[in-house]
Amino acid sequence: MENCLFCKIIVGDIPSAKVYEDDLCFAFKDINPQAPVHVLVIPKAHIESAAAVDGSNSSVVAHIFEVIPKIARELGLDGGFRVVSNVGDDGCQSVHHLHFHILGGAKLSETLG
């Protein structure tokens, strides 16, 4: 998508602190961290949100969920971590490109908001 912030990050038009990259996904540090470790994992293909996942793109999402624990291990999140994906405006999705937050590095609150 031409005006998508995350698509611009993927192609390098906007700088990011890359944590991981492969053919299907890209991970980088969140610029407004909500935990000591806060990384975003995004598909390279533009998928608007988790609500847009279907048979044509679910394999990419499955791949991301194989990558997430690898990233968490590399970041030392041995005590656990949280994975969050916001969907739509009411779900507080600020960038309309599917992304998963990996949060950890400390005991997280049991409340989500």
Secondary structure, 3 states (H helix, E strand, C coil): CCCCHHHHHHHCCCCCCEEEECCCEEEEECCCCCCCEEEEEEECCCCCCHHHCCCCCHHHHHHHHHHHHHHHHHCCCCCCEEEECCCCCCCCCCCCCCCEEEEECCCCCCCCC
